[in-house]
Amino acid sequence: MAGVRKFFIAGHGGMVGGAILRKLQQRKHEGDTVELVTQTRSELDLTDQGAVRSFMQAERPDVVILAAAKVGGIHANNSYPAEFIYENLMIECNVIHQAFSAGVGQLLQLGSSCIYPREAAQPMREDALLTGVLEPTNEPYAIAKIAGIKLCESYNRQHGVDYRSVMPTNLYGPGDNFHPENSHVLPALIRRFHAAQRDGLDEVTIWGTGTPRREFLHVDDMAEASLFVLDLSRDIYEANTRPMLSHINVGTGRDVSIAELAALVARVTGFGGRIVYDPSKPDGTMRKLMDVSRLSEMGWTARIGLEDGIRQTYAWFLAQPDHDLRQK
Ligand SMILES: NC(=O)c1ccc[n+]([C@@H]2O[C@H](COP(=O)([O-])OP(=O)(O)OC[C@H]3O[C@@H](n4cnc5c(N)ncnc54)[C@H](OP(=O)(O)O)[C@@H]3O)[C@@H](O)[C@H]2O)c1
């Protein structure tokens, strides 16, 4: 495409936004004519409608990538449901509507696999959306994410813009949240096994039976997939999201049991003690796996293997000056 394309990456300070920004910077370095615009939360609070409007009108980007959201694990979702639904709805409404008002033709927003019903058939296909009851612990967050998909669909239908949505599986990688209470399972395991190895413990106890299965995608793969989806021609994107859908799953298409994952993290962190399971604690959903056939048929598959990805993430964790205290 001739001329400079101006991108606004909302949430560039987060794990996913940061990875997308790095990929775009790399493209720029390799000669792509892109201009990259970012704002910290203190410069632009995306829940503030007036501020987002002024920003979009002043900047008028060609492309918006919406990777900003209030994100957290089960504990945070359970403790702060009002914040999860309010802030995510506000961010989506403000960014999507004000992007449209400022003439932004192309937008990509990040959703989540929790949009699918709790009892969705596995692996979860895109058309499982709105076919059943959601997982109650993160329902407010999921409702906001579903609203984001429907906002994009509605603006596409009514205004003919090209607003796309990608639904990632569990992500991990540099920039992840290692908070002891608010983190997702993989960074939580890295933190716990790291501490156990450091303190010379003989044993680490993990909640549940270790048998539930989960899927994990490295955030650099996610960033690549996001740009792949953004770069698809409109015809191809629309042909693959028919009839009413506007979202595409992103994952590896492979899952591991929590016990396999724990063994992998123990190996990477050098923990040599025993791993014990506490079956009196809840297991959660037994399996959560994305059906990624749409994306793979269009030509994208994940490249970073789980062990390599965990090794790289652990190295990143260790390189953080405050990693033994790290909270976010
Ligand atoms: N992490 C995962 O496993 C995962 C899985 C599936 C989908 N996703 C999706 O991917 C997207 C990004 O997630 P992430 O893991 O990168 O989250 P993250 O690391 O918490 O990053 C979120 C970013 O959004 C910014 N933000 C939040 N509220 C804001 C506001 N009101 N104004 C301006 N900026 C605001 C945060 O800024 P501060 O740094 O100032 O807080 C942060 O930079 C989300 O839509 C999430 O649903 C993530």
The ligand as an SDF file (V2000), in Angstrom:
LIG
                    3D

 48 52  0  0  0  0  0  0  0  0999 V2000
   -3.2110  -12.7820   28.8530 N   0  0  0  0  0  0  0  0  0  0  0  0
   -3.9440  -13.7500   28.3400 C   0  0  0  0  0  0  0  0  0  0  0  0
   -3.7690  -14.9460   28.6350 O   0  0  0  0  0  0  0  0  0  0  0  0
   -5.0280  -13.4320   27.3630 C   0  0  0  0  0  0  0  0  0  0  0  0
   -5.7410  -14.4930   26.8470 C   0  0  0  0  0  0  0  0  0  0  0  0
   -6.7420  -14.2370   25.9610 C   0  0  0  0  0  0  0  0  0  0  0  0
   -7.0260  -12.9400   25.6120 C   0  0  0  0  0  0  0  0  0  0  0  0
   -6.3250  -11.9140   26.1100 N   0  0  0  0  0  0  0  0  0  0  0  0
   -6.7230  -10.5650   25.6870 C   0  0  0  0  0  0  0  0  0  0  0  0
   -5.6490   -9.8070   25.2020 O   0  0  0  0  0  0  0  0  0  0  0  0
   -5.8390   -8.4360   25.5280 C   0  0  0  0  0  0  0  0  0  0  0  0
   -4.6150   -7.9040   26.2160 C   0  0  0  0  0  0  0  0  0  0  0  0
   -4.3300   -8.6970   27.3510 O   0  0  0  0  0  0  0  0  0  0  0  0
   -2.9270   -8.6470   28.1040 P   0  0  0  0  0  0  0  0  0  0  0  0
   -2.7140   -9.9970   28.6530 O   0  0  0  0  0  0  0  0  0  0  0  0
   -1.9220   -7.9980   27.2420 O   0  0  0  0  0  0  0  0  0  0  0  0
   -3.2970   -7.6700   29.3240 O   0  0  0  0  0  0  0  0  0  0  0  0
   -2.3340   -6.6930   30.1430 P   0  0  0  0  0  0  0  0  0  0  0  0
   -0.9280   -7.1750   30.1180 O   0  0  0  0  0  0  0  0  0  0  0  0
   -3.0050   -6.4770   31.4640 O   0  0  0  0  0  0  0  0  0  0  0  0
   -2.3790   -5.3510   29.2940 O   0  0  0  0  0  0  0  0  0  0  0  0
   -3.5340   -4.5720   29.2160 C   0  0  0  0  0  0  0  0  0  0  0  0
   -3.1250   -3.1800   28.8250 C   0  0  0  0  0  0  0  0  0  0  0  0
   -4.3170   -2.3800   28.7780 O   0  0  0  0  0  0  0  0  0  0  0  0
   -4.0360   -1.1600   29.4510 C   0  0  0  0  0  0  0  0  0  0  0  0
   -5.2580   -0.5850   30.0050 N   0  0  0  0  0  0  0  0  0  0  0  0
   -6.1680   -1.1740   30.8190 C   0  0  0  0  0  0  0  0  0  0  0  0
   -7.1300   -0.3080   31.1360 N   0  0  0  0  0  0  0  0  0  0  0  0
   -6.8210    0.8640   30.5080 C   0  0  0  0  0  0  0  0  0  0  0  0
   -7.4300    2.1390   30.4710 C   0  0  0  0  0  0  0  0  0  0  0  0
   -8.5680    2.3910   31.1310 N   0  0  0  0  0  0  0  0  0  0  0  0
   -6.8410    3.1100   29.7320 N   0  0  0  0  0  0  0  0  0  0  0  0
   -5.6900    2.8780   29.0580 C   0  0  0  0  0  0  0  0  0  0  0  0
   -5.0620    1.6810   29.0620 N   0  0  0  0  0  0  0  0  0  0  0  0
   -5.6330    0.7000   29.7940 C   0  0  0  0  0  0  0  0  0  0  0  0
   -3.0810   -1.5380   30.5550 C   0  0  0  0  0  0  0  0  0  0  0  0
   -2.4400   -0.4050   31.0330 O   0  0  0  0  0  0  0  0  0  0  0  0
   -1.7420   -0.3990   32.4850 P   0  0  0  0  0  0  0  0  0  0  0  0
   -0.4310   -1.0980   32.2500 O   0  0  0  0  0  0  0  0  0  0  0  0
   -1.6270    1.0210   32.8210 O   0  0  0  0  0  0  0  0  0  0  0  0
   -2.6450   -1.1790   33.4090 O   0  0  0  0  0  0  0  0  0  0  0  0
   -2.1810   -2.5020   29.8120 C   0  0  0  0  0  0  0  0  0  0  0  0
   -1.1930   -1.8020   29.0950 O   0  0  0  0  0  0  0  0  0  0  0  0
   -7.1040   -8.3740   26.3760 C   0  0  0  0  0  0  0  0  0  0  0  0
   -8.1830   -8.0040   25.5620 O   0  0  0  0  0  0  0  0  0  0  0  0
   -7.3060   -9.7750   26.8400 C   0  0  0  0  0  0  0  0  0  0  0  0
   -8.6540  -10.0920   27.0130 O   0  0  0  0  0  0  0  0  0  0  0  0
   -5.3140  -12.1160   26.9780 C   0  0  0  0  0  0  0  0  0  0  0  0
  1  2  1  0
  2  3  2  0
  2  4  1  0
  4  5  1  0
  4 48  2  0
  5  6  2  0
  6  7  1  0
  7  8  2  0
  8  9  1  0
  8 48  1  0
  9 10  1  0
  9 46  1  0
 10 11  1  0
 11 12  1  0
 11 44  1  0
 12 13  1  0
 13 14  1  0
 14 15  2  0
 14 16  1  0
 14 17  1  0
 17 18  1  0
 18 19  2  0
 18 20  1  0
 18 21  1  0
 21 22  1  0
 22 23  1  0
 23 24  1  0
 23 42  1  0
 24 25  1  0
 25 26  1  0
 25 36  1  0
 26 27  1  0
 26 35  1  0
 27 28  2  0
 28 29  1  0
 29 30  1  0
 29 35  2  0
 30 31  1  0
 30 32  2  0
 32 33  1  0
 33 34  2  0
 34 35  1  0
 36 37  1  0
 36 42  1  0
 37 38  1  0
 38 39  2  0
 38 40  1  0
 38 41  1  0
 42 43  1  0
 44 45  1  0
 44 46  1  0
 46 47  1  0
M  CHG  2   8   1  16  -1
M  END
$$$$
